Amino acid sequence: MLLERAAALRVVDEAQSAAAVGAGSLVVVTGPVGVGRTALLDELAQRSVARKAAWTLRASGTPSERDFTHGIVTQLFDPLMRQVSAETRGGWFEGAAGTTERLFFGSPPDDSAVVGPAFLDGLRSLVAAICRRRPLLLLVDDLHHADDASLTFLGYLARRLGGLSVTMVVSLPAGLPSSGRGRLRDITDAATRSLTLRPLTPAGTAAAVRHVFGTDGDPRFVQEGHTVTGGLPMLLMPLLTELAAARRTPVAEEATTLLGLRPELLQDRLRQTVLWLPEPLRHCGTSLALLGDRAGPSVVATLAGLDDGDCATAMTALEHLGLLRAEPTTGPTAGGTAVSPPGCARFVHPLLRDAFLEVMPDERYEELHVLAARLLLTHGHGPEAAAEHLLLTAAPVRGALKSTLRAAAGSALGRGSHRTAARYLQRALADTEERPDTAAERSALLSELAAAEARFAPHAADRHLRQALALLETPDERASALARFAPAHWYTDEPALTEILQQIAEDSGHPPGLPRRSLPVWLEARQRSLGVGGKHTMDNLARLTELGPEVPVDGWADRQLAAVLLRSVAAAGLMPRAEVITLAHRILASEEAVSALHTSLPLVASTLVMADEVSGVRAALRHALEWTAPGNDLVTRAAALGVHAWTVLAQGEVTKARAEAEASLALADPQHQTAEPALAALMMVALESRDPALVQRLREEVRSHPTRPYGGRVSPGGFPVLADMLGGVSAELAGEPSTALAIFLRCGRRIQETDGEVAGLQLGWRLRAARQYLRLNETAAARELLMEETGIAESWGAQRFLGRVLRVRARSVGRREAVRLAQESVGILDGSGSRLEWARSLVTLGRLLWEAGDHAQAVVRLRQGHDLAVECGAPWVAEPAAAVLNTLVPARSRGAGRASLTDAQQTVATQAALGLTNREIARELGITSRAVEKHLTAAYRKLGVRKRTDLPSALGSDPSREA
C-alpha cells in the first residue's frame, strides 16, 4: 500500500509523457531510510507494465555486488536481451553499439575498456536503438550501492538524454556523505527533477492503521504510532501487522505496546541496514547506542574513534537517514533539572538502537563498554552512568572503575534503589579475589552489600554481613560494619550476629560512661536490646535515670538507646505512663527522615501502643509508608505496615489492621525474622477476633518454622509468647477451658519474666485466664486475677486496659455490681481511642440492663454497641448484640421501624431481601458497596433484625412484588 505519494507519481507520469515524444529526463528520489523509496519504484514498475507503453527495466544496488563491473547495467538490460528475438537484438548492436555486445554475450571486456569514451558511447547508442522501438523506463533502486562502472555509464547517459525516449528514475537515501563517490554526484547533479519523500503525516499513519486493521484507530493510538516510528513505513507497517496478527485492536490502551514489539523480519532488515552504512556512520551509531542520551557529541566521537567534525557529519547523516531524532539543545534548566546534553540525538525507535548493538562483534562490545565507562567519568558524568556500562561487560574491573561501582552503589542507596546498589556491589565483589591483601576491600564491599540487601533480601544480607565481620580485625571495624545494618533491632536475634555483637562489646572497651559518641552509644543500644528479665529491666531503668531528666535524643544513636530503654521500663511499668508518653513523643519529634539508616520508630510505636497513645505515631508511620511506596525498600515497608497494623488494632479497626498485616506479610520473607512485625500483627488480630481459620493458619505457620528466633523486643511478649497464646485461643474455641487456662497462665509467667506487667496488660493474659476460670466455675480464682489486672491497669492509667478489665469483672459479680462496673467501663472507654473495646462494653451493659428490667436503655446501648462494632469490622461483637435486639424489639416496633426507613434504606433492604449481594446492589443503584453496607446496617437496627435472611419477614411482604 502506497500512502501520500500521489505527487511523486504525477512527476514520473509527466516525465514519461515527455519521454514519449523524445524528451528524456532523470528523476532522483531521495528520503530517509525506510521512507518507502523501494515501494515507490515498485508502484512505478507495476503501472508501467500495466500500461504496456514502455519497456520497464529495473535494477537494485547492494554492497555485496559493488565489485561486479557493470552489475547495475547488466541487471537492467539482461532480461530485455533474452526477451526479444535474435533479429531484433542484432539490430540494436549495429554501429557503435556493437562494442557493447560482449558485455551481455560472450567474454566481458577489460575493466579499462568499459569506462572508455567509445564503450560509453556504444552503451548510449544501444539505449538509443532500444528506445526507438519503444520508450524506456529505467528504475534503479539504492543507487549509492551501485558499482563504479555502472555509475560512470549512468552519469554519462544522464547528461545525454536529450532526444531519447528514456525516463530514468534512481533512488538513494538522503544525507549520505558523498566523499569518494564523485560519480554518484555526477548523476544527482544531472537530475531533471528531484523528489524528497517525507515520512507519513499523522493522517497517513491513520490511513495505514485503517488499512491494516480494517477500522479507524483511536487518536491516541494513531499519535503514538506516528511518534514511535517517526512516520517511517518501514517501521510502522511491520509493527501494525504484528499487532493485528496477535488479534489486538488499535485502541488507546494498546498505544504503548508499539514501542515494545520486536517483529523478526523487521529486526533482520534493520541489522542489514546498519551493516550497509558507511563505516563512520556505523561507528557513530554504535557509540550512541552504547551511551544512550546521557553523553554529548564529544563523548560519542571519542568512543567512535572520530574527530568532532567527522562525528557531527555522521550524526547529521544519521538524522537525515531517519535513524536518529534530534534532541533539544538547551542546557540545564534554572531549577537544576538535567536535560540531554547539547547536540544529542536519540534513535527513532528502540529497534534501531538494538540493531547497532547486535551487529557489533562480541570482543568489541566488551572493549567499548569499559571505554564508555571511563569516558563518562572523564567528562564529568556521575558514577552510576559509568557503572551501568561495567555491569554489561565481563571484563575485569580494577582500581578507579571498582571505586566507581562503590560510589554508584552509594548514590543508588541515597535515592532508595537498593536492588540497583546491590547489583553494583556484586559486580565489584566478583572482581575482588580472596587474598590476604584484599581482606579489607572485600569486607567493606560485603558489609556495603549487606546494607543494601537488608532492604529486600534479608537472608543474603545476614550471610554477607557475617562474611564481612569475619574479615575485620578490630572491634571498631566490626562495630562500624554492623552500624551499616539497619533497622538494627530486627536483626539482633540472629544467633551468629548476637555472638559477634557481644564479642565486639567485650573487645571494644567502650563502657557507657565514656563521652557519648554514635558508635559506642549505638553498640550499647544493640546490647541492651538483647537482654530480657527483671535484672536487665532494672539495669535499663538505672541507665535511663543516669541519662537525666532530659534524655538525649538529638543523635540517631541517642534515639535508639532512649527507645530501647524506654520500651523496656514501660513494659515493666517502672515509669509513669505520662512520662513514658512525653519521652516517646520527644523521640518522635527528633526522629530524622524515615529514610535514615537507623530509626527508632518501631520501638517507639510499640511503647505508645502499650501506653494507649497512638495518634502521633500513626502519622509518623503513614509518612514511612508514603516514603517506601515508590521505592524497593521491601523490608522497611513490610515492617512499617506491620507496626502500623498494631496501632490500627489498638484503636479497634480490626478489618483494616488485618488487611495491613496481610500486606506486610506478603512483602516480607516468611522464613526470616524480618517477617515478625507482620506475623505479630496478624497474631494480635487473631487474638482479638478469635477467628478460627486465622488462628489455625497462624498456628500452622508457627509449626512450619519451629526454630524461629525471639521476636526482636518489639511485639509484646515476643513471638513465642504470641504463638503460645494462639494455642490457648484454639483450645478455648474447641471447648477445652482447662487446656486454655494452663496455656494462658504459662504465657503470663513468660511475659512477667521477659517484659513485665504492662506488656501483660496489652495481651490481657489475666483476662483470658479469668474467663476460663469462670467457665470452670472457679469464680474466686477468676476474681483474684481480675483484681490484680485492675490494680495494674489503674496504676498504669491507660483507659483501654482499665475499661476492658472492668467489663470482664462485670461477668464475675452480682447483677447490681455488674451494671455498675459495665457503666463505669463504658464511661472510661467513651473517651479513649479504642472504639472496639467501647463497643464491647456497650453490648455488655445493654445485656445487663435488659436482665435488670431496664429495656429502653438496654435497646439504646445494644444498638449503639452493634453499630460501633460493625464500623470496626467486628461481627463477633455485632451479631450477638443483634440477636439480643431481635428478642427485645416487639413486632409492632419492627413495623414502626419499617415506617421509619428512608427511601434509600427501603430500596437497599428490599434488594438484599431478594438475595442480591452488596456488590450487585451497588452496581444496580450506582452507589458504592460501603454506602450499601451503611444503609443495611441502619435498616437492620430500625427493623430489629441481625441478618439478611430476616429481612423478608421484617419488611412484612413479598419483596419481589415491591421491587
Beta strands, then each sheet from edge to edge (+ up, - down):
strand 1: 25-30
strand 2: 55-60
strand 3: 136-141
strand 4: 166-171
strand 5: 193-196
strand 6: 324-326
strand 7: 345-347
sheet 1: 2+ 3+ 4+ 1+ 5+
sheet 2: 6+ 7-
end
